[in-house]
Amino acid sequence: MNKTVTVQLDFREDIDKYLKKNFPAINKYRIVKKSLDARGAPRGKAPTQCYVVELLDDFSSHNKVEERVVINTKVRPIIVGLGPAGLFAALKFIEAGIYPIILERGGPIAKRTLDIVKFWKHGVLNINSNVCFGEGGAGLFSDGKLLTRVKSPYVQYVMDQLVKFGAPAEMAYLNAPHLGSNKMKAIISSITDYLQKSGATILYNSLVTELIVEQGKVAGVKLDDKRVIHSPFVLLATGHSARDVYSMLERVGVTLSAKDFAVGVRVEHKRSFIDKSQYGNFAGDLLGAANYRLAYHDKVSDRGCYSFCMCPGGVVLSAGTESNGLVVNGMSNAGRNGRYSNSAIVVAVKAGVDFKGVLGGIAFQKEIENRAYDLSVKVKTGKELPAQNVADFLEGKVSKNVPDSSVPSKTFSADLTQIFPLFILDHLRNGFVQFEKNIPGIIKNGLMIAPETRTSSPVRIDRDKNQESVSTKGLYPCGEGAGFAGGITSAAVDGVSAALNVIKIISNSGS
């Protein structure tokens, strides 16, 4: 029987050398988990690496062979969306001998990338091919974070599949794994190539405009070019920014509900400042770019202000999907070696309190995005992002000059009080005052870039315990757009689970 040991090492020590010295009889091992503890680094305590290692008697027993259960069905489920939920649902279908039809409103990665660069450089937006839409979904232009708090047996499956398609082996065991946007592109391309070679059909530039519902059951979808594709199963994996989908679903009678979300800004600092604040004198190449998490809860308003999607050594992107709105997001490549680090600093927005109606959260987001765009048009060309020094924001002054930033479409000095509702502004001010206690200098050295509005879906597509729509048989909402996931891994896991529920029905029916 294999033995598992927990090892705590100085961050400069090598696990391989340690194991060879302390377990000379064992020459094969598997790292189950690895994490870094740098909590004491700012006070001079050296960071430590914690490993959970399985010492193997027979390494071959851990190389699992995938079993493919072929159902040989003629039923072809439709998957709408080629982000993490859609991709991993498709992988599960293929393993079961089911060949899905995948519809993606945007283009393949190469074309999508060109469209994004065109938008950043020239302000020409393709509303169906951008930072949020296209092969790989919104997660493709993010930090590639794979950390999730979801407790699911499918998390390891997702990690193992990513490694299978090109991710570094360490992704399967790191405590806070991240791939980086650049590595994600190659992996996603490998997955989609595999899906198509294995029998899946992927239709790019195919926008679903209508869900066909007959007597309370899904019958298929209509596309923007008038094509109709029939199927008794539709997995809806469209992401949190497909606002037209929510409007369409409401129109055809699918049950939706409003949900809480958060909005705010991206705050950017020089990476050297953030690294020093977290790692003290230990900051450097061995530890890489530092992460941080900040949270403040206002007891009076019972509302939180917190950091979200922190991107060490990353860039801030213009990520809008509509021609009259500006949105920001953060992204890092695998090396996390950029000059700047950024994080969203956001404030909770409550359904039924801050907005009314099922689609009221979308209207709330759009008003902020439209105001930001109007400011940009007034001062610049409409593609630059509004920015303000944190210190000036707290003092109620418009910044005379904003420093250079990582934003590829550039920034301009703006009064951010003209963009956000008063309660958002108040909680941002209070939050930064509190965060200064955690990271001294975060105010003096920080640049706010606005607005961050797409933290999560403001709408939930209600579903039952089997992930089927409560109102529409055969409809399986999954991923971030369903309102039940947040992030690459949780969305992928949600897609896997949805596919398995459909596979079970098809298998039992003998279709």
matplotlib code that plots the C-alpha trace (Angstrom):
import matplotlib.pyplot as plt

x = [0.0, 1.4, 2.3, 1.3, 3.5, 3.2, 6.3, 7.0, 10.0, 11.7, 10.6, 14.2, 14.4, 13.8, 11.2, 13.0, 16.2, 14.4, 12.6, 15.7, 17.5, 14.8, 13.2, 16.1, 14.1, 11.4, 12.2, 8.7, 6.2, 3.2, 2.6, -1.0, -1.1, 1.3, 0.7, 2.8, 2.5, 3.9, 1.8, 4.8, 7.0, 6.4, 7.5, 10.7, 9.6, 10.7, 7.8, 7.3, 6.1, 3.7, 3.6, 1.3, 3.2, 2.2, 5.2, 4.5, 5.3, 3.8, 3.5, 1.7, -1.4, -1.9, -1.9, -5.6, -6.9, -10.1, -13.0, -15.3, -18.8, -20.3, -24.1, -24.4, -27.2, -28.6, -29.6, -27.3, -27.6, -27.0, -24.5, -24.8, -21.4, -17.8, -16.5, -15.4, -18.9, -19.6, -16.2, -16.2, -19.8, -18.8, -15.8, -18.1, -20.6, -17.8, -16.6, -20.1, -20.3, -22.7, -21.8, -23.0, -23.6, -21.8, -22.9, -20.6, -21.6, -18.0, -15.1, -12.1, -9.3, -7.1, -9.9, -11.2, -7.8, -7.6, -11.0, -9.9, -6.7, -8.7, -11.0, -8.2, -6.2, -9.0, -12.1, -13.9, -16.0, -17.3, -20.3, -20.1, -16.3, -14.5, -13.1, -16.3, -17.5, -15.8, -14.0, -12.8, -15.3, -14.5, -12.1, -9.7, -8.8, -8.4, -5.8, -6.5, -7.2, -8.3, -8.8, -12.4, -14.2, -16.7, -16.8, -17.3, -15.9, -15.5, -12.9, -10.0, -11.5, -11.3, -7.7, -6.7, -8.3, -6.4, -3.2, -4.1, -4.5, -1.3, -1.4, 1.7, 1.4, 1.5, -2.0, -3.4, -2.0, -1.2, -3.3, -4.0, -3.3, -3.3, -2.6, -2.4, -4.2, -1.4, -1.3, -5.1, -5.3, -3.2, -5.1, -8.6, -7.5, -6.3, -9.7, -11.7, -9.5, -10.1, -13.8, -14.2, -12.0, -14.0, -17.4, -18.6, -19.8, -18.7, -20.4, -18.7, -20.3, -23.6, -25.8, -28.8, -31.7, -34.5, -35.1, -37.8, -40.1, -43.1, -45.6, -43.0, -40.2, -37.1, -37.3, -34.2, -32.9, -33.1, -29.9, -29.5, -29.2, -32.6, -31.3, -33.2, -31.4, -33.6, -32.7, -34.6, -31.6, -30.1, -27.2, -27.1, -23.5, -23.5, -21.6, -22.6, -22.5, -25.0, -27.7, -29.7, -30.1, -31.8, -34.2, -35.0, -35.5, -37.9, -39.8, -40.3, -41.3, -38.2, -38.2, -35.6, -34.8, -32.7, -29.5, -26.9, -23.7, -21.0, -19.5, -16.6, -13.2, -9.9, -7.1, -3.6, -0.2, 3.4, 4.0, 7.2, 5.1, 2.6, 5.3, 7.1, 3.9, 3.2, 6.7, 8.8, 12.5, 11.8, 10.2, 12.0, 12.0, 11.8, 8.4, 7.2, 4.4, 2.4, -1.3, -3.6, -7.1, -8.9, -12.4, -14.3, -17.9, -19.9, -22.0, -24.4, -25.3, -24.6, -22.8, -19.3, -16.4, -13.7, -11.0, -11.9, -10.0, -6.6, -4.1, -0.4, 1.9, -1.0, -2.9, -6.2, -8.4, -11.2, -13.8, -17.1, -19.6, -21.8, -20.9, -22.1, -20.6, -17.1, -16.2, -12.8, -11.4, -8.0, -5.7, -2.3, -0.2, 1.4, 4.6, 2.8, 5.9, 4.3, 5.3, 1.9, -0.5, -4.2, -7.4, -11.1, -12.3, -16.0, -19.1, -22.1, -25.2, -28.4, -31.4, -34.6, -32.8, -30.6, -32.7, -36.1, -37.2, -35.6, -33.6, -33.1, -29.5, -28.6, -30.1, -28.1, -24.8, -25.6, -26.2, -22.7, -21.1, -23.0, -21.8, -18.2, -18.5, -20.1, -17.2, -14.7, -16.4, -16.6, -12.8, -11.3, -12.4, -14.6, -12.1, -10.0, -10.9, -11.6, -9.0, -8.4, -5.6, -7.0, -5.7, -7.4, -10.6, -10.6, -9.9, -12.6, -10.2, -9.9, -6.4, -4.3, -2.3, -2.8, 0.3, 1.2, -0.8, -1.0, -4.2, -3.7, -6.5, -5.1, -6.7, -7.7, -8.2, -11.8, -14.1, -15.3, -18.1, -19.9, -20.1, -21.2, -24.2, -23.5, -23.6, -20.9, -18.7, -19.2, -18.3, -15.3, -14.0, -14.5, -13.0, -9.8, -9.4, -9.7, -7.4, -4.7, -4.3, -3.6, -1.4, 0.1, 0.6, -2.3, -4.0, -0.9, 0.3, -2.9, -4.7, -8.4, -9.7, -13.4, -15.9, -15.8, -19.4, -19.3, -18.2, -21.0, -24.4, -27.1, -29.6, -30.2, -31.8, -33.8, -33.1, -33.8, -31.4, -30.7, -29.8, -32.8, -34.8, -37.8, -40.0, -38.7, -37.9, -34.7, -33.1, -29.9, -28.5, -24.9, -21.8, -21.6, -24.4, -26.8, -26.0, -24.6, -20.9, -18.1, -14.8, -13.2, -13.1, -16.6, -18.1, -16.3, -17.5, -21.0, -20.8, -19.6, -22.4, -25.0, -23.7, -23.8, -27.4, -28.3, -26.2, -28.2, -31.5, -30.3, -28.8, -32.0, -34.2, -32.2, -32.3]
y = [0.0, 3.4, 5.9, 9.5, 12.1, 15.8, 17.8, 21.5, 23.0, 26.4, 28.0, 27.6, 23.9, 21.2, 18.5, 16.0, 16.3, 16.1, 12.9, 11.2, 12.0, 11.1, 8.2, 6.6, 3.3, 5.1, 6.4, 7.1, 9.5, 11.6, 15.1, 15.2, 18.9, 21.8, 25.2, 28.3, 29.9, 33.4, 35.0, 35.9, 37.1, 40.9, 40.4, 38.6, 35.0, 32.9, 31.5, 27.7, 25.2, 22.5, 19.3, 16.3, 13.5, 9.9, 7.6, 4.9, 1.3, 0.8, 4.0, 2.3, 1.8, 5.5, 5.9, 5.5, 4.3, 6.1, 3.7, 4.8, 3.6, 3.7, 4.2, 4.3, 6.8, 8.9, 11.6, 14.6, 17.1, 20.8, 22.7, 26.5, 28.1, 27.0, 28.2, 25.9, 24.6, 23.8, 22.3, 19.9, 18.9, 18.0, 15.9, 13.9, 13.3, 12.1, 9.7, 8.2, 7.8, 10.8, 13.4, 16.9, 19.8, 22.9, 26.3, 29.3, 32.9, 33.9, 32.7, 30.4, 31.6, 33.0, 35.1, 36.1, 37.4, 39.5, 41.0, 41.9, 43.6, 45.5, 46.7, 47.7, 49.6, 51.1, 50.9, 48.7, 46.2, 42.9, 42.3, 38.5, 38.1, 39.8, 39.3, 37.7, 35.8, 33.2, 29.9, 29.5, 31.9, 34.8, 32.7, 32.6, 36.3, 36.2, 34.9, 31.3, 30.7, 27.1, 27.6, 26.7, 26.3, 24.0, 20.6, 18.2, 14.8, 16.3, 18.9, 16.3, 15.2, 18.7, 19.1, 15.8, 16.7, 20.0, 18.2, 15.6, 18.5, 20.3, 21.9, 21.5, 18.4, 20.5, 21.9, 18.6, 19.2, 22.9, 24.5, 27.6, 26.6, 29.1, 28.5, 32.0, 33.3, 32.3, 28.7, 28.5, 29.2, 26.2, 23.9, 25.1, 24.6, 21.1, 20.3, 21.6, 19.7, 16.5, 17.1, 17.6, 14.6, 12.5, 13.2, 16.5, 19.2, 22.8, 25.6, 28.9, 32.3, 30.7, 32.9, 31.3, 33.7, 31.4, 28.4, 26.3, 25.1, 22.8, 21.9, 22.8, 20.8, 21.8, 20.9, 22.7, 26.2, 28.8, 30.6, 34.2, 32.9, 31.3, 27.7, 25.4, 22.6, 20.1, 18.2, 17.2, 18.3, 21.8, 22.6, 26.3, 27.4, 31.0, 32.8, 35.7, 38.4, 37.0, 39.4, 38.8, 35.2, 36.1, 38.4, 35.6, 33.0, 35.3, 35.8, 32.1, 31.4, 29.9, 30.6, 33.1, 34.8, 37.8, 37.3, 39.4, 40.3, 43.0, 46.0, 48.3, 49.0, 47.5, 48.8, 48.6, 48.9, 48.2, 44.6, 45.3, 47.2, 44.3, 41.7, 43.6, 44.1, 40.4, 38.8, 41.5, 41.0, 37.6, 39.0, 37.9, 35.4, 32.3, 33.3, 35.0, 37.6, 37.9, 37.5, 39.2, 38.9, 41.8, 42.0, 44.5, 44.2, 47.3, 46.4, 49.3, 48.5, 44.8, 45.0, 43.7, 45.4, 43.0, 42.1, 39.7, 38.0, 39.3, 39.2, 39.3, 40.6, 41.1, 43.6, 45.4, 44.9, 46.7, 43.9, 45.3, 43.5, 46.4, 49.3, 52.0, 50.5, 50.1, 47.2, 46.3, 42.9, 41.5, 39.1, 37.4, 35.2, 32.1, 33.8, 36.6, 38.7, 41.9, 45.3, 45.7, 43.7, 44.4, 43.2, 44.1, 45.9, 45.5, 46.2, 43.8, 44.7, 43.2, 42.0, 43.5, 46.3, 48.0, 47.0, 45.5, 42.8, 39.7, 41.7, 44.7, 43.7, 43.9, 47.4, 48.3, 47.1, 48.8, 52.2, 52.2, 50.9, 53.5, 56.3, 55.2, 55.1, 58.6, 60.0, 58.4, 59.8, 63.2, 63.3, 60.7, 58.3, 56.0, 53.1, 54.5, 53.5, 56.1, 56.1, 58.0, 57.8, 56.2, 59.1, 61.6, 59.6, 59.6, 63.4, 64.2, 65.4, 64.6, 63.4, 65.9, 63.1, 59.3, 57.1, 54.7, 51.5, 48.1, 48.9, 48.1, 50.5, 53.3, 55.2, 58.9, 60.9, 60.9, 61.7, 58.2, 59.6, 60.3, 56.6, 54.8, 55.1, 56.8, 53.6, 52.0, 55.1, 55.2, 51.5, 51.8, 54.8, 52.9, 49.8, 51.4, 53.0, 49.6, 47.9, 50.5, 48.7, 45.4, 46.8, 50.1, 52.3, 50.7, 54.2, 56.3, 53.9, 52.8, 53.6, 52.9, 51.9, 51.6, 50.0, 46.3, 45.2, 41.6, 39.8, 37.3, 36.8, 39.1, 36.4, 32.8, 30.3, 28.3, 24.5, 21.4, 19.0, 17.3, 20.7, 20.7, 23.9, 23.9, 25.2, 23.6, 19.9, 19.2, 22.5, 22.3, 25.7, 25.4, 27.4, 31.0, 32.1, 29.8, 31.7, 28.6, 28.8, 31.4, 30.8, 28.4, 25.3, 25.6, 26.3, 23.3, 21.1, 22.3, 21.4, 17.9, 17.4, 18.6, 16.3, 13.3, 14.0, 14.0, 10.9, 9.1, 9.9, 8.9, 5.7, 4.7, 5.5, 3.4, 6.2]
z = [0.0, -0.9, 1.8, 1.9, 3.6, 4.3, 3.8, 4.9, 3.1, 2.9, -0.4, -1.7, -1.1, -3.8, -3.1, -5.3, -3.4, 0.0, -0.9, -2.3, 0.9, 3.4, 1.5, -0.4, -1.0, -2.9, -6.4, -7.6, -6.1, -7.0, -5.7, -4.5, -3.5, -3.3, -1.7, -0.6, 2.8, 2.7, 5.5, 7.6, 4.8, 5.3, 8.9, 7.9, 8.2, 5.2, 3.1, 3.1, 0.6, 1.8, -0.2, 0.2, -1.5, -2.3, -2.3, -4.9, -4.9, -8.4, -10.4, -13.3, -11.1, -11.1, -14.8, -15.3, -18.6, -19.7, -20.4, -23.2, -22.8, -26.3, -26.3, -30.1, -30.1, -33.0, -30.6, -30.9, -28.0, -28.8, -26.8, -27.1, -26.2, -26.5, -23.2, -20.3, -19.6, -23.3, -23.9, -21.0, -21.6, -25.1, -23.9, -21.6, -24.5, -26.8, -24.1, -24.0, -27.8, -28.2, -30.8, -29.9, -32.1, -30.7, -31.6, -31.0, -31.8, -32.2, -34.2, -33.7, -31.4, -34.2, -35.8, -32.4, -31.3, -34.5, -33.7, -30.2, -31.3, -33.9, -31.1, -28.8, -31.5, -33.5, -31.4, -34.0, -31.9, -33.3, -31.0, -31.5, -31.4, -28.5, -25.1, -23.9, -27.0, -29.1, -28.9, -25.3, -23.8, -21.5, -19.5, -22.4, -21.9, -18.1, -15.7, -16.5, -12.8, -12.0, -8.3, -7.2, -3.9, -5.5, -3.9, -6.7, -7.8, -11.3, -10.3, -10.7, -14.0, -15.3, -14.1, -15.6, -19.0, -19.1, -18.5, -21.2, -23.7, -22.9, -19.5, -17.3, -15.0, -11.9, -12.7, -11.3, -7.8, -7.2, -4.5, -6.6, -10.2, -13.0, -16.7, -18.0, -21.1, -23.5, -22.5, -22.4, -26.1, -27.2, -24.8, -26.0, -29.6, -28.8, -27.2, -30.1, -32.6, -30.6, -30.4, -34.1, -35.0, -32.6, -34.1, -32.6, -34.9, -34.1, -36.0, -35.5, -36.1, -35.4, -33.1, -31.5, -31.7, -30.5, -28.4, -29.9, -27.2, -27.9, -25.2, -22.5, -24.1, -26.0, -29.7, -31.0, -31.8, -34.5, -35.7, -37.0, -40.6, -40.3, -40.0, -37.6, -35.7, -34.0, -30.8, -27.6, -25.5, -25.4, -23.0, -22.6, -21.8, -23.1, -20.4, -18.2, -20.9, -23.4, -22.4, -25.6, -24.5, -21.2, -23.0, -25.5, -22.7, -20.9, -24.1, -24.8, -21.2, -19.5, -15.8, -14.7, -11.4, -10.5, -8.5, -6.6, -8.3, -7.8, -9.6, -9.1, -10.6, -11.5, -9.3, -10.7, -9.0, -10.1, -9.6, -7.6, -5.0, -4.6, -4.5, -1.8, 0.2, 0.3, 0.3, 2.0, 1.5, 0.0, -3.1, -6.3, -9.1, -6.9, -5.5, -8.7, -8.8, -5.6, -5.1, -2.5, -1.2, 0.5, 2.0, 4.0, 5.2, 6.1, 9.2, 8.7, 5.1, 5.4, 2.2, 1.2, -0.7, -1.8, -4.3, -7.1, -9.9, -8.9, -11.8, -10.7, -13.4, -15.7, -17.8, -17.6, -20.7, -22.4, -22.5, -23.7, -25.8, -26.9, -29.1, -26.5, -23.4, -21.8, -19.5, -17.9, -17.0, -15.9, -17.6, -17.0, -19.1, -17.6, -16.6, -14.7, -15.4, -16.5, -14.9, -13.2, -11.0, -10.9, -9.2, -9.3, -6.2, -6.2, -4.2, -3.7, -5.7, -4.2, -6.2, -5.1, -3.3, -5.8, -8.8, -9.6, -12.0, -13.4, -16.0, -13.8, -13.0, -16.7, -16.9, -13.8, -15.4, -18.8, -17.2, -15.7, -18.9, -21.0, -18.7, -19.0, -22.8, -22.9, -20.8, -23.2, -26.3, -24.7, -23.9, -26.3, -29.0, -27.1, -26.8, -24.0, -20.4, -17.7, -14.9, -11.6, -9.0, -5.8, -3.7, -5.9, -5.8, -2.0, -1.9, -4.5, -7.2, -10.8, -11.5, -13.4, -14.8, -14.7, -14.8, -17.6, -17.3, -18.8, -20.7, -24.5, -25.5, -23.2, -20.4, -19.8, -16.7, -15.5, -12.6, -11.7, -9.5, -12.8, -13.6, -10.4, -8.1, -4.8, -2.7, -4.9, -4.5, -0.7, -0.3, -2.6, -0.5, 2.8, 1.3, 0.2, 3.7, 5.3, 2.7, 3.4, 6.8, 5.0, 2.3, 3.3, 0.2, -1.8, -1.9, -2.8, -5.4, -6.9, -10.2, -10.6, -14.0, -14.6, -14.8, -13.7, -14.1, -15.4, -12.2, -12.5, -14.1, -12.7, -13.9, -12.8, -15.2, -12.6, -12.7, -10.6, -8.9, -12.2, -13.7, -16.0, -16.4, -14.0, -16.7, -19.9, -20.3, -22.2, -21.4, -19.3, -18.3, -17.2, -16.5, -15.5, -17.7, -15.8, -12.6, -10.9, -11.5, -11.3, -12.9, -15.4, -13.2, -11.7, -15.1, -16.6, -13.7, -14.2, -17.9, -17.0, -14.6, -17.0, -19.7, -17.4, -16.5, -20.2, -20.8, -18.1, -19.7, -23.2, -21.8, -19.9, -22.8, -25.2, -27.9]

ax = plt.figure().add_subplot(projection="3d")
ax.plot(x, y, z, "-o")
ax.set_aspect("equal")
plt.show()
